[in-house]
């Protein structure tokens, strides 16, 4: 499967990630704060970023913003950098069967940054999600909900906060599943994945451009249509 483009920057945001780990963000408290975009182009929503795998725990208030536009979705995330060693890390084997191996994952420290990636799950027809919730069963061209997965960003956490951002356009090829075609009404899940201490060379490329972990290792937020 050819993965789709994501935003590229000099700190190694990459455009063609492999398929994300086969566990989708579910059970999150859906965002309730929304309003018109400042420039009138679309709808702006904000949500708390939940703790790793725990919808009852708020890691950062109003840390995630989603803007719905006629041509796509823009997401930004700004949250305090997790202290190395203070949270649950995935293991290197937590990748999809079709993905390349992930390099070893170890905590950073006060002198060694860690790597994080940002993912977006867009369910174009959320009213058609199975089992009353949008999840793994609803990802794919053949799924009624027409869900797709995108890697949006990748960062080295070198400061007090991690700042992510990126835009997904209508028709953009996803890492897995169906392309986005209904930004106004899609249910959108956002997840932050940890990749451990920054490595070098091809290992760093893989950290910044690949999937790892599952819902118990991700920080997450979710949005319904306003």
Phi and psi restraints in degrees (value plus and minus 20) as a CYANA .aco file:
   2 UNK   PHI    -104.7   -64.7
   2 UNK   PSI     100.1   140.1
   3 UNK   PHI     -96.8   -56.8
   3 UNK   PSI     146.3   186.3
   4 UNK   PHI    -120.3   -80.3
   4 UNK   PSI     150.4   190.4
   5 UNK   PHI     -94.7   -54.7
   5 UNK   PSI     128.3   168.3
   6 UNK   PHI    -152.7  -112.7
   6 UNK   PSI     152.7   192.7
   7 UNK   PHI     -88.6   -48.6
   7 UNK   PSI     120.8   160.8
   8 UNK   PHI    -134.3   -94.3
   8 UNK   PSI     116.4   156.4
   9 UNK   PHI    -160.8  -120.8
   9 UNK   PSI     154.3   194.3
  10 UNK   PHI     -89.9   -49.9
  10 UNK   PSI     -39.9     0.1
  11 UNK   PHI    -113.9   -73.9
  11 UNK   PSI      11.0    51.0
  12 UNK   PHI      57.0    97.0
  12 UNK   PSI      20.7    60.7
  13 UNK   PHI     -92.3   -52.3
  13 UNK   PSI     119.2   159.2
  14 UNK   PHI    -146.3  -106.3
  14 UNK   PSI     133.1   173.1
  15 UNK   PHI    -118.1   -78.1
  15 UNK   PSI     -32.3     7.7
  16 UNK   PHI    -154.2  -114.2
  16 UNK   PSI      55.7    95.7
  17 UNK   PHI     -99.5   -59.5
  17 UNK   PSI     133.9   173.9
  18 UNK   PHI     -96.0   -56.0
  18 UNK   PSI     158.0   198.0
  19 UNK   PHI     -85.0   -45.0
  19 UNK   PSI     120.1   160.1
  20 UNK   PHI     -93.5   -53.5
  20 UNK   PSI     136.4   176.4
  21 UNK   PHI     -73.8   -33.8
  21 UNK   PSI     125.1   165.1
  22 UNK   PHI    -102.4   -62.4
  22 UNK   PSI      43.5    83.5
  23 UNK   PHI    -172.4  -132.4
  23 UNK   PSI     106.0   146.0
  24 UNK   PHI    -125.0   -85.0
  24 UNK   PSI     129.5   169.5
  25 UNK   PHI     -84.2   -44.2
  25 UNK   PSI      99.4   139.4
  26 UNK   PHI    -157.0  -117.0
  26 UNK   PSI     141.5   181.5
  27 UNK   PHI      55.3    95.3
  27 UNK   PSI      -8.5    31.5
  28 UNK   PHI    -100.3   -60.3
  28 UNK   PSI     132.8   172.8
  29 UNK   PHI     -89.3   -49.3
  29 UNK   PSI      99.9   139.9
  30 UNK   PHI     -97.5   -57.5
  30 UNK   PSI     126.5   166.5
  31 UNK   PHI     -82.8   -42.8
  31 UNK   PSI     119.0   159.0
  32 UNK   PHI    -138.0   -98.0
  32 UNK   PSI     -28.3    11.7
  33 UNK   PHI    -115.4   -75.4
  33 UNK   PSI      94.5   134.5
  34 UNK   PHI    -169.5  -129.5
  34 UNK   PSI     148.8   188.8
  35 UNK   PHI     159.0   199.0
  35 UNK   PSI     157.0   197.0
  36 UNK   PHI     -89.1   -49.1
  36 UNK   PSI     123.8   163.8
  37 UNK   PHI     -82.2   -42.2
  37 UNK   PSI     128.4   168.4
  38 UNK   PHI     -77.0   -37.0
  38 UNK   PSI     -55.9   -15.9
  39 UNK   PHI    -116.9   -76.9
  39 UNK   PSI      -9.8    30.2
  40 UNK   PHI      55.6    95.6
  40 UNK   PSI     -12.3    27.7
  41 UNK   PHI     -97.1   -57.1
  41 UNK   PSI     -57.9   -17.9
  42 UNK   PHI    -177.1  -137.1
  42 UNK   PSI    -174.6  -134.6
  43 UNK   PHI    -131.9   -91.9
  43 UNK   PSI     113.5   153.5
  44 UNK   PHI    -131.6   -91.6
  44 UNK   PSI     110.3   150.3
  45 UNK   PHI    -148.9  -108.9
  45 UNK   PSI     130.2   170.2
  46 UNK   PHI    -150.2  -110.2
  46 UNK   PSI     135.9   175.9
  47 UNK   PHI    -172.8  -132.8
  47 UNK   PSI     135.4   175.4
  48 UNK   PHI     -92.8   -52.8
  48 UNK   PSI     131.1   171.1
  49 UNK   PHI    -112.8   -72.8
  49 UNK   PSI     101.3   141.3
  50 UNK   PHI    -102.5   -62.5
  50 UNK   PSI     135.5   175.5
  51 UNK   PHI     -88.1   -48.1
  51 UNK   PSI     149.7   189.7
  52 UNK   PHI     -76.7   -36.7
  52 UNK   PSI      92.0   132.0
  53 UNK   PHI      43.1    83.1
  53 UNK   PSI      -2.7    37.3
  54 UNK   PHI    -154.5  -114.5
  54 UNK   PSI      84.2   124.2
  55 UNK   PHI     -91.1   -51.1
  55 UNK   PSI     -34.6     5.4
  56 UNK   PHI    -106.5   -66.5
  56 UNK   PSI     -31.4     8.6
  57 UNK   PHI    -125.7   -85.7
  57 UNK   PSI     104.7   144.7
  58 UNK   PHI    -117.1   -77.1
  58 UNK   PSI     100.4   140.4
  59 UNK   PHI    -104.3   -64.3
  59 UNK   PSI     -59.0   -19.0
  60 UNK   PHI    -170.9  -130.9
  60 UNK   PSI     106.1   146.1
  61 UNK   PHI     -92.3   -52.3
  61 UNK   PSI     117.6   157.6
  62 UNK   PHI      27.4    67.4
  62 UNK   PSI      19.6    59.6
  63 UNK   PHI    -106.0   -66.0
  63 UNK   PSI     -34.8     5.2
  64 UNK   PHI    -139.4   -99.4
  64 UNK   PSI     111.0   151.0
  65 UNK   PHI    -145.3  -105.3
  65 UNK   PSI     114.9   154.9
  66 UNK   PHI    -142.4  -102.4
  66 UNK   PSI     108.3   148.3
  67 UNK   PHI    -134.7   -94.7
  67 UNK   PSI     103.1   143.1
  68 UNK   PHI    -116.4   -76.4
  68 UNK   PSI     103.9   143.9
  69 UNK   PHI    -142.8  -102.8
  69 UNK   PSI     147.3   187.3
  70 UNK   PHI     -79.7   -39.7
  70 UNK   PSI     -50.2   -10.2
  71 UNK   PHI    -125.9   -85.9
  71 UNK   PSI     -15.5    24.5
  72 UNK   PHI     141.5   181.5
  72 UNK   PSI    -180.7  -140.7
  73 UNK   PHI    -147.7  -107.7
  73 UNK   PSI     116.2   156.2
  74 UNK   PHI    -138.7   -98.7
  74 UNK   PSI     109.1   149.1
  75 UNK   PHI    -143.6  -103.6
  75 UNK   PSI     118.7   158.7
  76 UNK   PHI    -150.2  -110.2
  76 UNK   PSI     123.7   163.7
  77 UNK   PHI    -155.3  -115.3
  77 UNK   PSI     111.1   151.1
  78 UNK   PHI    -157.9  -117.9
  78 UNK   PSI      89.1   129.1
  79 UNK   PHI    -163.5  -123.5
  79 UNK   PSI     135.6   175.6
  80 UNK   PHI     -79.9   -39.9
  80 UNK   PSI     115.9   155.9
  81 UNK   PHI     -82.0   -42.0
  81 UNK   PSI     102.9   142.9
  82 UNK   PHI     -79.8   -39.8
  82 UNK   PSI     117.8   157.8
  83 UNK   PHI     -89.5   -49.5
  83 UNK   PSI     106.0   146.0
  84 UNK   PHI     -72.9   -32.9
  84 UNK   PSI     114.0   154.0
  85 UNK   PHI      64.0   104.0
  85 UNK   PSI     -24.0    16.0
  86 UNK   PHI    -114.8   -74.8
  86 UNK   PSI     -22.2    17.8
  87 UNK   PHI    -156.4  -116.4
  87 UNK   PSI     158.0   198.0
  88 UNK   PHI    -108.0   -68.0
  88 UNK   PSI     106.3   146.3
  89 UNK   PHI    -117.9   -77.9
  89 UNK   PSI     126.0   166.0
  90 UNK   PHI     -91.9   -51.9
  90 UNK   PSI     149.8   189.8
  91 UNK   PHI    -126.2   -86.2
  91 UNK   PSI     139.3   179.3
  92 UNK   PHI     -82.7   -42.7
  92 UNK   PSI     -40.7    -0.7
  93 UNK   PHI    -107.4   -67.4
  93 UNK   PSI     -18.9    21.1
  94 UNK   PHI    -103.7   -63.7
  94 UNK   PSI      46.2    86.2
  95 UNK   PHI    -154.6  -114.6
  95 UNK   PSI     139.6   179.6
  96 UNK   PHI     -83.0   -43.0
  96 UNK   PSI     133.7   173.7
  97 UNK   PHI     -77.4   -37.4
  97 UNK   PSI     -51.2   -11.2
  98 UNK   PHI    -107.3   -67.3
  98 UNK   PSI     -24.6    15.4
  99 UNK   PHI    -109.2   -69.2
  99 UNK   PSI     136.4   176.4
 100 UNK   PHI     -87.8   -47.8
 100 UNK   PSI     133.8   173.8
 101 UNK   PHI     -79.3   -39.3
 101 UNK   PSI     125.3   165.3
 102 UNK   PHI    -110.7   -70.7
 102 UNK   PSI     123.6   163.6
 103 UNK   PHI     -88.4   -48.4
 103 UNK   PSI     148.1   188.1
 104 UNK   PHI     -73.9   -33.9
 104 UNK   PSI     125.3   165.3
 105 UNK   PHI    -136.5   -96.5
 105 UNK   PSI      95.6   135.6
 106 UNK   PHI    -153.9  -113.9
 106 UNK   PSI     132.3   172.3
 107 UNK   PHI     -83.8   -43.8
 107 UNK   PSI     129.6   169.6
 108 UNK   PHI    -100.3   -60.3
 108 UNK   PSI    -184.1  -144.1
 109 UNK   PHI    -172.1  -132.1
 109 UNK   PSI    -187.1  -147.1
 110 UNK   PHI     -85.3   -45.3
 110 UNK   PSI     -36.2     3.8
 111 UNK   PHI    -134.2   -94.2
 111 UNK   PSI     -25.6    14.4
 112 UNK   PHI    -143.7  -103.7
 112 UNK   PSI      98.1   138.1
 113 UNK   PHI     -89.1   -49.1
 113 UNK   PSI     141.8   181.8
 114 UNK   PHI    -132.1   -92.1
 114 UNK   PSI     145.1   185.1
 115 UNK   PHI    -131.6   -91.6
 115 UNK   PSI     119.2   159.2
 116 UNK   PHI    -155.7  -115.7
 116 UNK   PSI     127.1   167.1
 117 UNK   PHI    -144.4  -104.4
 117 UNK   PSI     133.8   173.8
 118 UNK   PHI    -134.0   -94.0
 118 UNK   PSI     112.8   152.8
 119 UNK   PHI    -147.0  -107.0
 119 UNK   PSI     128.4   168.4
 120 UNK   PHI    -149.0  -109.0
 120 UNK   PSI     113.7   153.7
 121 UNK   PHI    -135.2   -95.2
 121 UNK   PSI      96.7   136.7
 122 UNK   PHI    -133.9   -93.9
 122 UNK   PSI     100.2   140.2
 123 UNK   PHI    -124.2   -84.2
 123 UNK   PSI      82.5   122.5
 124 UNK   PHI     -81.9   -41.9
 124 UNK   PSI     -54.3   -14.3
 125 UNK   PHI    -144.2  -104.2
 125 UNK   PSI      52.4    92.4
 126 UNK   PHI     -82.6   -42.6
 126 UNK   PSI     -44.7    -4.7
 127 UNK   PHI     -86.7   -46.7
 127 UNK   PSI     -32.5     7.5
 128 UNK   PHI    -124.6   -84.6
 128 UNK   PSI     -11.9    28.1
 129 UNK   PHI     -83.9   -43.9
 129 UNK   PSI     120.3   160.3
 130 UNK   PHI     -98.9   -58.9
 130 UNK   PSI     137.9   177.9
 131 UNK   PHI      40.4    80.4
 131 UNK   PSI      -1.4    38.6
 132 UNK   PHI      56.3    96.3
 132 UNK   PSI     -13.7    26.3
 133 UNK   PHI    -168.1  -128.1
 133 UNK   PSI     124.0   164.0
 134 UNK   PHI    -103.9   -63.9
 134 UNK   PSI     100.8   140.8
 135 UNK   PHI    -174.6  -134.6
 135 UNK   PSI    -177.3  -137.3
 136 UNK   PHI     -75.4   -35.4
 136 UNK   PSI     -57.1   -17.1
 137 UNK   PHI     -82.9   -42.9
 137 UNK   PSI     -37.3     2.7
 138 UNK   PHI    -124.6   -84.6
 138 UNK   PSI      -8.9    31.1
 139 UNK   PHI    -116.2   -76.2
 139 UNK   PSI     107.9   147.9
 140 UNK   PHI     114.3   154.3
 140 UNK   PSI     133.8   173.8
 141 UNK   PHI     -81.0   -41.0
 141 UNK   PSI     -51.2   -11.2
 142 UNK   PHI    -108.0   -68.0
 142 UNK   PSI     -25.9    14.1
 143 UNK   PHI    -100.2   -60.2
 143 UNK   PSI     122.7   162.7
 144 UNK   PHI     -80.8   -40.8
 144 UNK   PSI     -55.0   -15.0
 145 UNK   PHI     -99.8   -59.8
 145 UNK   PSI     -32.8     7.2
 146 UNK   PHI      34.3    74.3
 146 UNK   PSI      37.3    77.3
 147 UNK   PHI    -107.7   -67.7
 147 UNK   PSI     127.8   167.8
 148 UNK   PHI    -160.2  -120.2
 148 UNK   PSI     135.7   175.7
 149 UNK   PHI    -137.5   -97.5
 149 UNK   PSI     113.3   153.3
 150 UNK   PHI    -148.8  -108.8
 150 UNK   PSI     117.8   157.8
 151 UNK   PHI    -106.6   -66.6
 151 UNK   PSI     106.3   146.3
 152 UNK   PHI    -119.9   -79.9
 152 UNK   PSI     -56.8   -16.8
 153 UNK   PHI    -181.3  -141.3
 153 UNK   PSI     143.6   183.6
 154 UNK   PHI    -166.7  -126.7
 154 UNK   PSI     120.5   160.5
 155 UNK   PHI    -162.7  -122.7
 155 UNK   PSI     128.6   168.6
 156 UNK   PHI    -112.6   -72.6
 156 UNK   PSI     104.6   144.6
 157 UNK   PHI    -104.8   -64.8
 157 UNK   PSI      67.6   107.6
 158 UNK   PHI    -121.7   -81.7
 158 UNK   PSI     -21.7    18.3
 159 UNK   PHI    -151.9  -111.9
 159 UNK   PSI    -184.3  -144.3
 160 UNK   PHI     -93.7   -53.7
 160 UNK   PSI     -42.0    -2.0
 161 UNK   PHI    -150.7  -110.7
 161 UNK   PSI     137.3   177.3
 162 UNK   PHI    -127.5   -87.5
 162 UNK   PSI     104.2   144.2
 163 UNK   PHI    -137.7   -97.7
 163 UNK   PSI      94.9   134.9
 164 UNK   PHI    -129.4   -89.4
 164 UNK   PSI     138.9   178.9
 165 UNK   PHI    -192.2  -152.2
 165 UNK   PSI     130.9   170.9
 166 UNK   PHI     157.9   197.9
 166 UNK   PSI     147.6   187.6
 167 UNK   PHI    -147.4  -107.4
 167 UNK   PSI     117.2   157.2
 168 UNK   PHI    -130.9   -90.9
 168 UNK   PSI     107.9   147.9
 169 UNK   PHI    -119.6   -79.6
 169 UNK   PSI     133.1   173.1
 170 UNK   PHI     -75.1   -35.1
 170 UNK   PSI     111.9   151.9
 171 UNK   PHI      63.2   103.2
 171 UNK   PSI     -26.4    13.6
 172 UNK   PHI     -84.1   -44.1
 172 UNK   PSI     116.1   156.1
 173 UNK   PHI     -89.8   -49.8
 173 UNK   PSI     107.3   147.3
 174 UNK   PHI    -103.7   -63.7
 174 UNK   PSI     149.5   189.5
 175 UNK   PHI     -87.2   -47.2
 175 UNK   PSI     -52.3   -12.3
 176 UNK   PHI    -177.2  -137.2
 176 UNK   PSI     129.3   169.3
 177 UNK   PHI      70.1   110.1
 177 UNK   PSI    -175.2  -135.2
 178 UNK   PHI    -112.4   -72.4
 178 UNK   PSI     125.0   165.0
 179 UNK   PHI     -86.0   -46.0
 179 UNK   PSI     135.9   175.9
 180 UNK   PHI     -88.1   -48.1
 180 UNK   PSI     110.6   150.6
 181 UNK   PHI    -158.5  -118.5
 181 UNK   PSI     -25.2    14.8
 182 UNK   PHI    -154.2  -114.2
 182 UNK   PSI      44.2    84.2
 183 UNK   PHI     -82.5   -42.5
 183 UNK   PSI     -48.8    -8.8
 184 UNK   PHI     -87.2   -47.2
 184 UNK   PSI     -55.6   -15.6
 185 UNK   PHI    -136.9   -96.9
 185 UNK   PSI     -21.3    18.7
 186 UNK   PHI     -85.8   -45.8
 186 UNK   PSI     126.0   166.0
 187 UNK   PHI    -104.6   -64.6
 187 UNK   PSI     112.8   152.8
 188 UNK   PHI    -143.4  -103.4
 188 UNK   PSI     106.2   146.2
 189 UNK   PHI    -131.1   -91.1
 189 UNK   PSI     120.3   160.3
 190 UNK   PHI    -142.7  -102.7
 190 UNK   PSI     114.0   154.0
 191 UNK   PHI    -155.8  -115.8
 191 UNK   PSI     121.3   161.3
 192 UNK   PHI    -130.1   -90.1
 192 UNK   PSI     104.3   144.3
 193 UNK   PHI    -129.4   -89.4
 193 UNK   PSI     115.4   155.4
 194 UNK   PHI    -110.8   -70.8
 194 UNK   PSI     124.4   164.4
 195 UNK   PHI    -143.7  -103.7
 195 UNK   PSI     -11.0    29.0
 196 UNK   PHI      60.0   100.0
 196 UNK   PSI    -190.3  -150.3
 197 UNK   PHI     -80.8   -40.8
 197 UNK   PSI     124.0   164.0
 198 UNK   PHI     -85.1   -45.1
 198 UNK   PSI     113.5   153.5
 199 UNK   PHI    -126.5   -86.5
 199 UNK   PSI    -178.8  -138.8
 200 UNK   PHI    -156.8  -116.8
 200 UNK   PSI     143.9   183.9
 201 UNK   PHI      38.4    78.4
 201 UNK   PSI    -159.3  -119.3
 202 UNK   PHI     -78.6   -38.6
 202 UNK   PSI     -51.2   -11.2
 203 UNK   PHI     -84.8   -44.8
 203 UNK   PSI     -59.2   -19.2
 204 UNK   PHI     -86.6   -46.6
 204 UNK   PSI     -62.0   -22.0
 205 UNK   PHI     -76.7   -36.7
 205 UNK   PSI     -64.0   -24.0
 206 UNK   PHI     -86.4   -46.4
 206 UNK   PSI     -59.4   -19.4
 207 UNK   PHI     -79.5   -39.5
 207 UNK   PSI     -64.7   -24.7
 208 UNK   PHI    -102.2   -62.2
 208 UNK   PSI     -30.4     9.6
 209 UNK   PHI    -149.0  -109.0
 209 UNK   PSI      -4.3    35.7
 210 UNK   PHI    -156.0  -116.0
 210 UNK   PSI     145.5   185.5
 211 UNK   PHI    -110.2   -70.2
 211 UNK   PSI     132.4   172.4
 212 UNK   PHI    -183.3  -143.3
 212 UNK   PSI     127.4   167.4
 213 UNK   PHI      67.5   107.5
 213 UNK   PSI    -190.5  -150.5
 214 UNK   PHI    -169.1  -129.1
 214 UNK   PSI    -191.6  -151.6
 215 UNK   PHI     -80.8   -40.8
 215 UNK   PSI     -44.7    -4.7
 216 UNK   PHI     -95.8   -55.8
 216 UNK   PSI     -32.9     7.1
 217 UNK   PHI    -130.2   -90.2
 217 UNK   PSI     -19.0    21.0
 218 UNK   PHI    -125.9   -85.9
 218 UNK   PSI     128.8   168.8
 219 UNK   PHI    -111.0   -71.0
 219 UNK   PSI     123.5   163.5
 220 UNK   PHI    -171.9  -131.9
 220 UNK   PSI     141.4   181.4
 221 UNK   PHI    -168.0  -128.0
 221 UNK   PSI     140.9   180.9
 222 UNK   PHI    -163.0  -123.0
 222 UNK   PSI     130.5   170.5
 223 UNK   PHI    -155.4  -115.4
 223 UNK   PSI     113.1   153.1
 224 UNK   PHI    -116.7   -76.7
 224 UNK   PSI     150.2   190.2
 225 UNK   PHI     -84.2   -44.2
 225 UNK   PSI     122.6   162.6
